[in-house]
Amino acid sequence: MRLNASSCCVSDAARWPARYLLLHPGVIDELAGADMLDERFCASDFEHELEQRRVALTGSGEADDEALLNLLRRAQHAEVFRTLARDVEGKLTVEEVADDLSSLAEAVLRVTTRWCWDRLKNKHCATPQFAIIAYGKLGGKELGYGSDLDLVFVYADENERSPEIYAGLVRKLINWLTVKTGEGDLYEIDTALRPNGNSGLLITAFEAYANYQQQRGSNTAWTWEHQAMTRARFVLGDDALRKRFDAIRKAVISAPRNRAELKAEIKAMRERLRAAHPVKAAHNSDPARVPFDVKHSPGGMIDAEFVMQYLVLSQAAQHPELLANAGNIALLERAEVLGLLPVGVGHAAASAYRELRRLQHRARLNEEPTHVFLPDLQEQRSAVLALWQTVFGTSPH
């Protein structure tokens, strides 16, 4: 195989792309085109091309499950590598990389759901009354290379066989996304945010999901699940279900809350996360070289995210501008404009968060630890600590 200039440049630039190329050498065949570096991922073109290839396989009698699984994998791997090439060449910002990877994941979910439904033996209608809600990085459009997909599956179908049928669809869908073939896999799927977590059903009736989130009945969501709802996004389903979800999300986020209790619960959750992700001390005696993890250390990304979740859950009823799932950077800026943060505090924290994300992104590309030694990033750390102090009144230690 002969590598083109783009693939050589990418493989030389960082460890993760080089390893990705070794794992998926077939992507080289997908990288033709002199304008590739100046383009962006287009979901409609991606889906159209996949459908054309599926039709061709069907016409030749080769469209079995294995062929379609490999087709999906080759196409997704090629698009990830195109994004990698643009990324290491400096053609995309960190936010643009996340946007394109998120858009790709959504397109893969749409295509895979259609193909799985078409091949489901016990389906009862032409179009499933089914939806996928994304949380976490996909929900916030902050997906990175190799990120898991945090998904919740719901249905709104009165057919008496619906629970069985849609459970079968979800099992098939997760298998198609996660199973390793000769072409590798697509995504790891995390369903822990569904009602009742890992002990709950894999798929939930939409009405039951709505009741759970809105604290109706004896079985209701915890505060940390409402924190997660601030980053939840409807990524697959018809417009009627989308509107119902948007209404539920708005109702949950803007519900009246005791701010002191909310603050205490979010701070307690932050402490639990800190205990679960301790930052190792330096292996030297230089007191000036203090390890700082860009995500988990005091003044890191998690602190900025928790502050923003508190502001959204406590202030969205009075300030609907905070309801939009616009990402932490935009929401921090918005909170300052609304007067919820002192002048300069929100902007400084947003700039710090952007830089911390950039460094985390680069570290992962190079398969390096996501920490530095202070005083590196002291300015960014101080900006996030000031944000936490302003909102919570204490140090996040």
For each residue, the residues with C-beta under 8 A, 3 or more apart:
1: 25 28
2:
3: 7 8 11 28
4: 7 8 28 31
5: 8 9
6: 9 10 31 36 37 85
7: 3 4 10 11 21 27 28 31 81 85
8: 3 4 5 11 12
9: 5 6 12 13 85 88 89
10: 6 7 13 14 17 18 21 81 84 85 88
11: 3 7 8 17 18 21
12: 8 9 18
13: 9 10 17 88 365
14: 10 17 18 88 362 365 366
15: 18 19 365 366 367
16: 19 20 145 146 364 365 366 367
17: 10 11 13 14 20 21 81 84 88 365
18: 10 11 12 14 15 21 22
19: 15 16 22 23 367
20: 16 17 23 24 77 80 81 84 145
21: 7 10 11 17 18 24 25 27 28 81
22: 18 19 25
23: 19 20 184
24: 20 21 27 77 81 183 184
25: 1 21 22 28
26: 29 30 74 77 78 183
27: 7 21 24 30 31 74 77 78 80 81
28: 1 3 4 7 21 25 31
29: 26 32
30: 26 27 74 75 77 78 81 82
31: 4 6 7 27 28 36 78 81 82 85
32: 29 36
33: 36 39
34:
35: 38 39
36: 6 31 32 33 39 82 85 86
37: 6 85 86 89 91
38: 35 91
39: 33 35 36 42 82 86
40: 86 92 96 100
41: 46 79 82 83 100 103 104
42: 39 45 46
43: 46 47 103 104 106 107
44: 47 48
45: 42 48 49
46: 41 42 43 49 50 75 79 104 107
47: 43 44 50 51 107 110 111
48: 44 45 51 52
49: 45 46 52 53 75
50: 46 47 53 54 71 72 75 111
51: 47 48 54 55 111
52: 48 49 55 56
53: 49 50 56 57 71 75
54: 50 51 57 58 63 68 71 115
55: 51 52 58 59
56: 52 53 59 60
57: 53 54 60 62 63 67 68 71
58: 54 55 61 62 63
59: 55 56
60: 56 57
61: 58
62: 57 58 67
63: 54 57 58 67 68
64: 67 68
65: 68 69 119
66: 69 70 181
67: 57 62 63 64 70 71
68: 54 57 63 64 65 71 72 115
69: 65 66 72 73 176 179 181 183
70: 66 67 73 74 181 182 183
71: 50 53 54 57 67 68 74 75
72: 50 68 69 75 76 108 111 112 176 186
73: 69 70 76 77 181 183 184 185 186
74: 26 27 30 70 71 77 78 183
75: 30 46 49 50 53 71 72 78 79
76: 72 73 79 80 104 108 186
77: 20 24 26 27 30 73 74 80 81 183 184
78: 26 27 30 31 74 75 81 82
79: 41 46 75 76 82 83 104
80: 20 27 76 77 83 84 101 104 145
81: 7 10 17 20 21 24 27 30 31 77 78 84 85
82: 30 31 36 39 41 78 79 85 86
83: 41 79 80 86 87 92 97 100 101 104
84: 10 17 20 80 81 87 88 145
85: 6 7 9 10 31 36 37 81 82 88 89
86: 36 37 39 40 82 83 89 91 92 97
87: 83 84 90 91 92 97 365
88: 9 10 13 14 17 84 85 365
89: 9 37 85 86
90: 87
91: 37 38 86 87
92: 40 83 86 87 96 97 100
93: 96 97
94: 97 98 354 357 358 361
95: 98 99 327 329 354
96: 40 92 93 99 100
97: 83 86 87 92 93 94 100 101 144 361
98: 94 95 101 102 137 141 142 143 144
99: 95 96 102 103 141
100: 40 41 83 92 96 97 103 104
101: 80 83 97 98 104 105 143 144 145 147
102: 98 99 105 106 137 138 141 142 143
103: 41 43 99 100 106 107
104: 41 43 46 76 79 80 83 100 101 107 108
105: 101 102 108 109 138 143 149 187
106: 43 102 103 109 110 134 138 235 236
107: 43 46 47 103 104 110 111
108: 72 76 104 105 111 112 177 186 187
109: 105 106 112 113 132 149 177 235 236
110: 47 106 107 113 114 236
111: 47 50 51 72 107 108 114 115
112: 72 108 109 115 116 173 176 177 186
113: 109 110 116 117 128 130 132 169 173 236
114: 110 111 117 118
115: 54 68 111 112 118 119 176
116: 112 113 119 120 169 172 173 176
117: 113 114 120 123 127 128 169
118: 114 115
119: 65 115 116 172
120: 116 117 123 165 168 169 172
121:
122: 161 164 165 168
123: 117 120 128 165 169
124: 159 161 165
125: 128 129 157 159
126:
127: 117 238
128: 113 117 123 125 155 157 166 169
129: 125 155 156 157 162 238 241
130: 113 153 154 155 157 166 169 236 237
131: 153 154 155 156 206 234 236 237 238 241 242 245
132: 109 113 151 152 153 234 235 236 237
133: 139 151 152 153 154 232 233 234 235 245
134: 106 138 139 149 150 151 232 233 234 235
135: 138 139 150 151 152 193 228 229 231 232 233
136: 139 140 148 150 190 193 228 231
137: 98 102 140 142 143 144 147 148 150
138: 102 105 106 134 135 141 143 147 149 150 151 233 235
139: 133 134 135 136 150 228 231 232 233 325
140: 136 137 231 233 325 327 328
141: 98 99 102 138 233 325 327
142: 98 102 137 327 357
143: 98 101 102 105 137 138 147
144: 97 98 101 137 147 361 364
145: 16 20 80 84 101 364 365
146: 16 364
147: 101 137 138 143 144 187
148: 136 137 187 188 189 190
149: 105 109 134 138 177 187 188 189 190
150: 134 135 136 137 138 139 190 191 192 193
151: 132 133 134 135 138 189 190 191
152: 132 133 135 191 193 194 204 209 232
153: 130 131 132 133 166 170 191 194 202 203 204
154: 130 131 133 203 204 205 206 209 241
155: 128 129 130 131 162 166 203 204 205 206
156: 129 131 205 206 207 241 244
157: 125 128 129 130 162 165 166
158: 162
159: 124 125 162 165
160:
161: 122 124 164 165
162: 129 155 157 158 159 165 166 205
163: 166 167 201 203 205
164: 122 161 167 168
165: 120 122 123 124 157 159 161 162 168 169
166: 128 130 153 155 157 162 163 169 170 203
167: 163 164 170 171 201 202 203
168: 120 122 164 165 171 172
169: 113 116 117 120 123 128 130 165 166 172 173 203
170: 153 166 167 173 174 202 203
171: 167 168 174 175 202
172: 116 119 120 168 169 175 176
173: 112 113 116 169 170 176 177
174: 170 171 177 178 189 191
175: 171 172 178 179
176: 69 72 112 115 116 172 173 179 186
177: 108 109 112 149 173 174 185 186 187 189
178: 174 175 185 186 187 188 189
179: 69 175 176 185
180: 184 185
181: 66 69 70 73 184 185
182: 70
183: 24 26 69 70 73 74 77
184: 23 24 73 77 180 181
185: 73 177 178 179 180 181 188
186: 72 73 76 108 112 176 177 178
187: 105 108 147 148 149 177 178
188: 148 149 178 185
189: 148 149 151 174 177 178
190: 136 148 149 150 151 193
191: 150 151 152 153 174 194 198 202
192: 150 197 198
193: 135 136 150 152 190 197 225 228
194: 152 153 191 197 200 201 202 203 204
195: 200 201 204 208 209 212 219 221
196: 199 200 201 219
197: 192 193 194 200
198: 191 192
199: 196
200: 194 195 196 197 204
201: 163 167 194 195 196 204
202: 153 167 170 171 191 194
203: 153 154 155 163 166 167 169 170 194
204: 152 153 154 155 194 195 200 201 208 209 212
205: 154 155 156 162 163 208 209
206: 131 154 155 156 209 210 241 244 245
207: 156 210 211
208: 195 204 205 211 212
209: 152 154 195 204 205 206 212 213 248
210: 206 207 213 214 216 244 248
211: 207 208 214 216 217 220
212: 195 204 208 209 216 217 219 220 221
213: 209 210 220 221 225 226 229 248 252
214: 210 211 220 248 251 252 255
215: 220 221 255
216: 210 211 212 220
217: 211 212 220
218:
219: 195 196 212
220: 211 212 213 214 215 216 217
221: 195 212 213 215 225 226 229 252
222: 225 226
223: 226 227 262 265 266 269
224: 227 228 265 269
225: 193 213 221 222 228 229
226: 213 221 222 223 229 230 252 253 313
227: 223 224 230 266 269 306 309 313
228: 135 136 139 193 224 225 231 232
229: 135 213 221 225 226 232 249 252 253
230: 226 227 253 308 309 312 313 325
231: 135 136 139 140 228 325
232: 133 134 135 139 152 228 229 249 325
233: 133 134 135 138 139 140 141 325
234: 131 132 133 134 237 241 242 245 246
235: 106 109 132 133 134 138
236: 106 109 110 113 130 131 132
237: 130 131 132 234 241 242 245
238: 127 129 131 241 242
239: 242 243
240: 243 244
241: 129 131 154 156 206 234 237 238 244 245
242: 131 234 237 238 239 245 246
243: 239 240 246 247
244: 156 206 210 240 241 247 248
245: 131 133 206 234 237 241 242 248 249
246: 234 242 243 249 250
247: 243 244 250 251
248: 209 210 213 214 244 245 251 252
249: 229 232 245 246 252 253 323
250: 246 247 253 254 323
251: 214 247 248 254 255
252: 213 214 221 226 229 248 249 255
253: 226 229 230 249 250 312 313 316 323
254: 250 251 316 317 320 323
255: 214 215 251 252 317
256: 317
257: 261 262 313 314
258: 261 262
259: 262 263 314
260: 263 264
261: 257 258 264 265
262: 223 257 258 259 265 266 310 313 314
263: 259 260 266 267 310 314 392
264: 260 261 267 268
265: 223 224 261 262 268 269
266: 223 227 262 263 269 270 306 309 310
267: 263 264 270 271 392 394
268: 264 265 271 272
269: 223 224 227 265 266 272 273 306
270: 266 267 273 274 302 303 306 396
271: 267 268 274 275
272: 268 269 275 276
273: 269 270 276 277 296 302
274: 270 271 277 278 296
275: 271 272 278
276: 272 273
277: 273 274 293 295 296
278: 274 275
279: 291 292 293 296 297 371
280: 291
281: 291
282: 286 289 290 291 373
283:
284: 289
285:
286: 282 289
287: 290
288: 374 375
289: 282 284 286 373 374
290: 282 287 373 374
291: 279 280 281 282 297 371 372 373 374
292: 279 297 299 300 371 372 373 374 376 377 381
293: 277 279 296 297 300 370 371
294: 297 300 301 356 359 360 363 370 371 372 377
295: 277 300 301 302 356 360 370
296: 273 274 277 279 293 300 302
297: 279 291 292 293 294 300 371 381
298: 303 381 385 388 395 396 397
299: 292 303 380 381 382 384 385 388 396
300: 292 293 294 295 296 297 303 304 356 381 384
301: 294 295 304 305 353 356 357 360 384
302: 270 273 295 296 305 306
303: 270 298 299 300 306 307 384 385 387 388 396
304: 300 301 307 308 328 332 349 352 353 356 384 387
305: 301 302 308 309 328
306: 227 266 269 270 302 303 309 310
307: 303 304 310 311 349 387 388 391 392
308: 230 304 305 311 312 328 331 332 335
309: 227 230 266 305 306 312 313
310: 262 263 266 306 307 313 314 391 392
311: 307 308 314 315 322 331 335 340 341 391
312: 230 253 308 309 315 316 322 323 331
313: 226 227 230 253 257 262 309 310 316
314: 257 259 262 263 310 311
315: 311 312 318 319 322 335 338 340
316: 253 254 312 313 319 320 322 323
317: 254 255 256 320
318: 315
319: 315 316 322 338 340
320: 254 316 317 323
321: 324 334 338
322: 311 312 315 316 319 331 334 335 338
323: 249 250 253 254 312 316 320
324: 321 331
325: 139 140 141 230 231 232 233
326: 330 331 334
327: 95 140 141 142 330 331
328: 140 304 305 308 331 332 350 353
329: 95 332 333 350 353 354
330: 326 327 333 334 350
331: 308 311 312 322 324 326 327 328 334 335
332: 304 308 328 329 335 336 341 346 347 349 350 353 387
333: 329 330 336 337 346 347 350
334: 321 322 326 330 331 337 338 346
335: 308 311 315 322 331 332 338 340 341 346
336: 332 333 339 340 341 342 343 344 345 346 347
337: 333 334 346
338: 315 319 321 322 334 335
339: 336
340: 311 315 319 335 336 346
341: 311 332 335 336 345 346 349 387 390 391
342: 336 345 390
343: 336
344: 336 347 348
345: 336 341 342 348 349 383 386 387 390
346: 332 333 334 335 336 337 340 341 349 350 387
347: 332 333 336 344 350 351
348: 344 345 351 352 383 386 387
349: 304 307 332 341 345 346 352 353 383 384 386 387
350: 328 329 330 332 333 346 347 353 354
351: 347 348 354 355 380 383
352: 304 348 349 355 356 379 380 381 383 384
353: 301 304 328 329 332 349 350 356 357 384
354: 94 95 329 350 351 357 358
355: 351 352 358 359 377 380
356: 294 295 300 301 304 352 353 359 360 377 380 384
357: 94 142 301 353 354 360 361
358: 94 354 355 361 362
359: 294 355 356 362 363 370 372 377
360: 294 295 301 356 357 363 364 370
361: 94 97 144 357 358 364 365
362: 14 358 359 365 366
363: 294 359 360 366 368 369 370
364: 16 144 145 146 360 361 367 368 370
365: 13 14 15 16 17 87 88 145 361 362
366: 14 15 16 362 363
367: 15 16 19 364
368: 363 364
369: 363
370: 293 294 295 359 360 363 364
371: 279 291 292 293 294 297
372: 291 292 294 359 376 377
373: 282 289 290 291 292 376
374: 288 289 290 291 292 377 378 381
375: 288 378
376: 292 372 373
377: 292 294 355 356 359 372 374 380 381
378: 374 375 381 382
379: 352 382 383
380: 299 351 352 355 356 377 383 384
381: 292 297 298 299 300 352 374 377 378 384 385
382: 299 378 379 385 386
383: 345 348 349 351 352 379 380 386 387
384: 299 300 301 303 304 349 352 353 356 380 381 387 388
385: 298 299 303 381 382 388 389 395 396
386: 345 348 349 382 383 389 390
387: 303 304 307 332 341 345 346 348 349 383 384 390 391
388: 298 299 303 307 384 385 391 392 394 395 396
389: 385 386 392 393 394 395
390: 341 342 345 386 387
391: 307 310 311 341 387 388
392: 263 267 307 310 388 389 396
393: 389
394: 267 388 389
395: 298 385 388 389
396: 270 298 299 303 385 388 392
397: 298
